Amino acid sequence: MLLGPVFGREAVTTPRRSRHYLYRSVYVASLLVLMCTAWLVMAGTQVIHNIGDMAKFGTAIFQILAVAISTANVLAALFSASARFAREKDKTGP
């Protein structure tokens, strides 16, 4: 493995866990809700006349989602790493 044996094992075993499908579904659903909410706010506050108005929405949603996805990924990595360290500590004992 190019990235090491730990990454190789995780890349093989992690996608098989059923709870990850739930996490991914909740993640996609929350992004969809965020995007729909942004659309409703924009459509409710502005009149859309041409494609330039739609492009402004695209720019705004990209800025919102870039921050939201980055934050969610950092938090998920932190929680995952801390849970793995705790499990490893429990396996080895004091």
Phi and psi in degrees as a GROMACS rama.xvg file:
@    title "Ramachandran Plot"
@    xaxis  label "Phi"
@    yaxis  label "Psi"
@TYPE xy
-71.5127  -36.6514  LEU-2
-98.2974  -0.681266  LEU-3
113.205  163.75  GLY-4
-70.9269  -31.1598  PRO-5
-68.0419  -46.1136  VAL-6
-63.4  -39.9801  PHE-7
-61.1182  -43.7577  GLY-8
-65.2451  -43.7245  ARG-9
-65.7169  -37.4687  GLU-10
-65.1845  -28.0051  ALA-11
-86.7548  -40.7692  VAL-12
-91.0603  -30.3607  THR-13
-63.2391  -45.7891  THR-14
-64.5152  -15.3134  PRO-15
-82.0248  -14.5534  ARG-16
-75.1446  134.62  ARG-17
-69.2785  -30.0475  SER-18
-67.9465  -23.9918  ARG-19
-67.8413  -30.8212  HIS-20
-64.9471  -39.2994  TYR-21
-64.9063  -45.4345  LEU-22
-59.8246  -43.4799  TYR-23
-65.9533  -39.253  ARG-24
-64.738  -43.8189  SER-25
-64.7167  -38.6657  VAL-26
-62.3987  -48.791  TYR-27
-66.3954  -40.2685  VAL-28
-64.1877  -39.971  ALA-29
-67.664  -37.11  SER-30
-66.0354  -38.0309  LEU-31
-65.2429  -42.2936  LEU-32
-63.5012  -41.7752  VAL-33
-61.6909  -43.3296  LEU-34
-67.504  -41.2243  MET-35
-65.9753  -38.703  CYS-36
-63.6912  -42.8352  THR-37
-62.7647  -39.7087  ALA-38
-64.0325  -44.0211  TRP-39
-65.2847  -37.3582  LEU-40
-65.4068  -45.2226  VAL-41
-67.9146  -44.7187  MET-42
-68.5501  -27.8651  ALA-43
-80.3082  -23.4068  GLY-44
-103.521  -14.4555  THR-45
-132.658  153.498  GLN-46
-96.0327  127.648  VAL-47
-93.8639  112.901  ILE-48
-104.076  -35.6885  HIS-49
-144.341  -175.586  ASN-50
-70.7316  -22.8002  ILE-51
-63.7448  -35.5287  GLY-52
-66.4935  -36.814  ASP-53
-67.579  -36.5116  MET-54
-64.8846  -35.4692  ALA-55
-63.8101  -38.9644  LYS-56
-64.3115  -42.2809  PHE-57
-59.0296  -42.1941  GLY-58
-64.5025  -44.6156  THR-59
-65.085  -43.9401  ALA-60
-68.0946  -34.3183  ILE-61
-63.4342  -43.6878  PHE-62
-64.3915  -39.0915  GLN-63
-68.6207  -48.1776  ILE-64
-70.1205  -32.5825  LEU-65
-61.8931  -44.0921  ALA-66
-69.1503  -43.7096  VAL-67
-64.5932  -44.3379  ALA-68
-67.9071  -41.2473  ILE-69
-62.3358  -44.2607  SER-70
-64.0157  -44.7384  THR-71
-63.0824  -40.0395  ALA-72
-66.7597  -40.9231  ASN-73
-64.6797  -44.4144  VAL-74
-65.154  -41.2239  LEU-75
-62.8712  -40.6648  ALA-76
-64.8357  -41.6111  ALA-77
-63.4592  -46.2938  LEU-78
-65.7291  -40.1028  PHE-79
-65.3966  -45.1569  SER-80
-64.6504  -42.6168  ALA-81
-66.8654  -37.2109  SER-82
-66.757  -39.9844  ALA-83
-66.1416  -40.7862  ARG-84
-64.1218  -40.4555  PHE-85
-65.3749  -41.7221  ALA-86
-64.641  -40.6832  ARG-87
-65.6788  -38.6708  GLU-88
-65.5721  -39.4708  LYS-89
-66.8814  -34.8322  ASP-90
-68.5238  -39.1738  LYS-91
-81.4907  -25.3852  THR-92
85.2451  -175.111  GLY-93
